Amino acid sequence: MHAMNRTDSFQSYRPLLFAIGYRMLGSAAEAEDVLQDAWLRWEAADPAEIESEKAWLSTVVTRLCLDRLKSARMTREQYVGPWLPEPVKTEVRIDPDSISMAFLVLLERLTPVERAAFLLHEVFEYSHGEVAAMLGEQEATCRQFFHRAQARIREGRPRFSPSRADHERLLRTFAEALMKGDLDVLEKTLSEDATLWADSGGKVRAAARRPVHGAHAIALFFAGVVRKFPHGPDQSFEILDVNGWPAVVGRSNGIANLVLSIETDGEKITAVRNVVNPEKLRRV
């Protein structure tokens, strides 16, 4: 295989490889690092030993992600405040439920190998036999990994699947009330047992370093932030597709400084996730 053909082959699989890496790691930056490592291995590999380019590359990326996830546990335990996935701007045509912030957070419940077995079979539609070969495990073992992961994901998924229209309506109402500092409207959009998570990595003063529970407490928190840190003339807000669902993206002088996403039951907001860590806002 000529060098140009090898490059073309790798690039043709790049979207798939990034999709695997991002869902495995919850970080676009780390997924890009993994793809760079995979490219170096691809470049050094003997083409005669590669039966399926897709399977070979998917296996390399998955195993590199597993290595990173095993070391990421300690790093995330030392993270300042709640850790949330890195948001990415997406196209509407992408399956929203396989890339949503809520789904990526649920994946954090799984062990690295459970996460791999679940994603490869459920999202990327590899057979259990193919997954076993990719993970270097017995097929029966991979089935067990998958079923354990599936059960944990089902436990954490909401009972209701709101429409996109209801999701965006609640998000707009919440965002408008937030910009005005309207405590009453903010509270009315939230369910009584709603929770707010804010990911600042310790880099933003106005971010909560612990989860905030309850509609009134969340409304008070946001109203306080707006009062103490009023938006300047260079601050803008827009609703964009982020991780498959509408989310609020804030910018200061054109540079993203927050991504606020929600979960809803169709009538109220049940969860708010606010990413303000500047290192996680480069893809929006």
Residue, then its C-alpha position, 0 to 999 in steps of 0.5 A: m500500500h502506497a503512503m498516499n493510499r495509507t493516508d487516504s485510508f486512515q482519513s476515510y475512517r477518521p470520523l468513525l475513529f473519532a466517534i469511538g474515541y470521543r464516546m470512550l473518553g468524553s473528551a474531544a482533545e483526548a480523542e484527537d491525541v488517541l487518533q494521533d497515536a493510532w496514526l503512528r501505529w498505522e504508519a508503522a504497521d505491515p499492510a500484509e498483516i492487516e486483514s480489515e483496515k476498519a477492524w484494525l484501526s477500531t481495535v487500536v483506538t479502542r485499546l488506546c482509549l482503555d489505557r487512557l481510561k484506566s489512568a483517568r480514574m485517578t486524574r478525575e478523582q483529583y479534579v476540582g469540582p464536578w467533572l463533565p464531558e467536553p461538549v462538541k458542536t454537532e449536526v442534527r442528523i447525528d443520533p442525539d441519544s448516542i452522544s448527548m451529555a446525559f448519555l456520556v455522563l451515564l457512561e462514567r458509571l461503567t468500568p473501562v472494559e464495560r464501556a468499550a463492550f457496550l459502545l462497540h456493540e450498541v452504538f457502533e453495531y459490532s457483533h459480540g464476536e468482533v468486540a471480543a476480538m477487539l478487546g482480546e476477550q472471550e465472546a461470552t465474557c464480552r456478552q457479560f460486560f455488555h449486559r452489565a453495562q446495559a443494565r447500569i445504563r437503563e437504571g440511570r436513563p430517565r423514564f420520559s423521552p421529551s420531544r426536541a421541541d419541548h427540550e428547546r422550549l424549556l431551554r429558551t425559557f430558562a436561558e431568558a430568565l437566567m439572562k434577566g436574573d428572574l428568580d421566579v421564572l428560573e425556579k418554575t422551569l425546574s423540577e423540585d428535585a433538579t440538580l445542577w452540575a458545573d464543570s470549571g476545573g477550578k478555573v472560574r470563580a462563579a462556578a459551583r464546586r459541588p452539585v446544587h440540588g433543588a429548584h429553589a437552590i439552583a435558581l438562587f445560585f444562578a440569580g446570585v451569579v448574574r448579580k455578582f458577575p453581570h454580563g458585559p456588552d461583549q457577552s453573547f448567548e445563542i442556542l446551538d446543537v451541542n452533543g445532539w441537543p439544543a444547548v446555550v453557548g455563551r461567548s465573550n468577545g467571540i470566544a466560548n466561555l460556557v455551554l449550558s445543557i439540560e435534561t427534561d421530562g417534557e414539562k420541567i428541567t430535571a438536570v442542568r450541566n454547565v461547562v465553563n472550564p475554558e479548556k473544554l470549550r474549544r469545540v463549540 
